[in-house]
Amino acid sequence: MKTTKSQDKTESLVSLGQAGATEYNYNTPGPEILETFPNNFPGRPYIVSIEFPEYTSLCPVTGQPDFATIIVEYIPDELCVESKSFKLYMGAYRNHQSFMETITNNILDHFVGRLSPLWMRVKGIFSPRGGTALHVFAEHYKKDSAQYEDVREMVREWKMESSRHSA
């Protein structure tokens, strides 16, 4: 078993550290792109927030580009997502044609399917087009978890914090 000095288990990761052998897919997003690694702290609820400000996809009707910041927030259970695979997954939407609402919900479904987190929220903050800004928020709770009530309280407090992404 391949383990780092900090005890992170990395044997299942293929996208990270391949010396330039990374494959890029720009039109077929799927959950298989997302790589995971074991959460070293499964009994301690903590929030992971990943922001991707360079998201692009295409309108399914006009083919015009849509731009967004996609933010994935989650409380891991047994697994975490590897950040380079997250980048590759987001890049796979580049030539993909779909409505913003569908994209945000598909991202949530793909992540929940791969990670089975205690909680997850995907925020699609789409850039205005035609003078109209669209923001889509999709959320999931693992309701059968023994930590469900603690997680709900932690998420409630997290949502009330201002400047959550500032240092």
C-alpha positions in Angstrom: 0.0 0.0 0.0 1.4 3.4 -1.1 1.3 5.9 1.8 2.8 9.3 2.2 4.8 10.6 5.2 1.6 12.1 6.5 -0.2 8.7 6.3 -2.3 9.7 3.3 -3.1 6.6 1.2 -2.4 7.3 -2.5 -2.3 3.9 -4.3 -5.5 4.5 -6.1 -4.6 7.9 -7.6 -3.7 7.9 -11.3 -4.2 11.5 -12.4 -1.8 12.9 -10.0 2.0 12.7 -10.6 2.0 11.1 -14.0 4.8 13.3 -15.4 2.8 15.0 -18.1 0.7 11.9 -19.0 -2.5 13.5 -17.9 -5.4 13.0 -20.3 -7.8 15.8 -20.9 -11.4 15.2 -21.9 -13.4 18.3 -22.8 -16.9 17.1 -23.6 -17.8 14.1 -21.6 -18.1 14.8 -17.8 -18.6 11.6 -15.7 -18.1 10.5 -12.2 -15.3 8.1 -13.2 -13.0 11.1 -13.7 -13.2 11.9 -9.9 -10.5 10.1 -7.9 -10.9 9.6 -4.2 -8.6 8.8 -1.3 -9.5 7.7 2.3 -10.4 10.3 4.8 -8.0 10.0 7.7 -10.5 11.6 10.1 -13.8 9.9 9.4 -15.1 10.5 13.0 -14.4 14.2 12.9 -16.8 16.3 10.8 -14.9 19.0 8.9 -15.8 21.0 5.8 -13.9 20.9 2.6 -14.6 23.7 0.1 -13.3 23.6 -3.4 -13.8 26.6 -5.8 -13.4 26.4 -9.5 -13.6 29.9 -11.0 -12.8 29.0 -14.6 -15.8 26.7 -15.4 -17.2 26.8 -18.9 -19.9 24.8 -20.8 -22.2 25.4 -23.7 -25.9 26.3 -23.9 -27.8 23.2 -25.2 -29.9 25.4 -27.5 -27.6 28.2 -28.8 -24.2 26.6 -28.3 -23.0 29.9 -26.7 -20.6 29.5 -23.8 -21.6 29.7 -20.2 -19.1 30.8 -17.6 -19.3 30.2 -13.9 -17.6 29.7 -10.6 -18.5 26.2 -9.3 -18.1 25.7 -5.5 -18.3 22.3 -4.0 -18.6 22.1 -0.2 -18.8 18.9 1.6 -18.2 17.0 4.9 -16.5 13.8 4.0 -17.4 10.5 5.5 -15.0 7.8 4.4 -13.6 9.4 1.2 -12.3 12.7 0.0 -11.9 13.9 -3.6 -8.4 14.4 -5.1 -8.1 18.0 -6.3 -6.4 17.4 -9.7 -9.1 15.0 -10.7 -11.6 17.7 -9.6 -9.9 20.0 -12.1 -10.1 17.4 -14.8 -13.7 16.7 -14.1 -14.6 20.4 -14.3 -12.7 20.7 -17.6 -14.7 17.9 -19.0 -17.7 20.3 -19.2 -15.9 22.7 -21.6 -17.7 21.5 -24.8 -20.6 19.8 -23.0 -24.0 21.2 -23.8 -26.5 21.4 -20.9 -28.7 23.8 -18.9 -27.1 25.4 -15.8 -29.7 23.8 -13.5 -28.9 20.3 -14.9 -25.2 20.8 -14.7 -25.3 21.8 -11.0 -27.5 18.9 -10.1 -25.4 16.4 -12.2 -22.2 17.6 -10.4 -23.9 16.9 -7.1 -25.1 13.5 -8.2 -21.6 12.5 -9.5 -19.9 13.6 -6.3 -22.4 12.0 -4.0 -22.1 8.8 -6.0 -18.3 8.7 -5.7 -17.8 10.1 -2.2 -21.0 9.3 -0.2 -20.4 12.4 1.9 -22.1 13.3 5.2 -23.2 16.6 3.5 -22.6 18.2 0.2 -23.6 21.4 -1.6 -22.8 22.5 -5.1 -23.1 26.1 -6.0 -23.1 27.2 -9.6 -22.6 30.9 -9.8 -23.1 31.6 -13.5 -21.9 34.8 -15.1 -24.7 37.0 -16.4 -25.7 36.6 -20.0 -28.3 38.9 -21.6 -28.4 40.9 -18.3 -29.6 37.9 -16.3 -27.5 36.2 -13.6 -28.4 32.7 -12.6 -27.2 31.0 -9.4 -28.0 27.3 -8.8 -27.6 25.6 -5.4 -28.0 21.8 -5.0 -27.6 20.1 -1.6 -27.5 16.5 -0.2 -27.4 15.1 3.4 -26.6 11.6 4.4 -29.7 11.2 6.6 -28.9 7.7 7.8 -25.6 8.7 9.3 -25.2 8.5 13.1 -23.6 12.0 12.8 -26.6 13.5 11.0 -27.8 16.0 13.7 -24.2 17.2 14.4 -23.6 17.6 10.7 -26.8 19.6 10.2 -25.8 22.0 13.0 -22.3 22.4 11.6 -23.7 23.1 8.2 -26.1 25.7 9.6 -23.3 27.5 11.3 -21.1 27.3 8.2 -23.9 28.9 6.1 -24.2 31.8 8.5 -20.5 32.7 8.3 -19.6 35.6 6.2 -16.4 35.5 4.1 -16.2 31.7 4.4 -13.5 31.6 1.7 -11.3 34.3 3.0 -8.1 33.7 5.0 
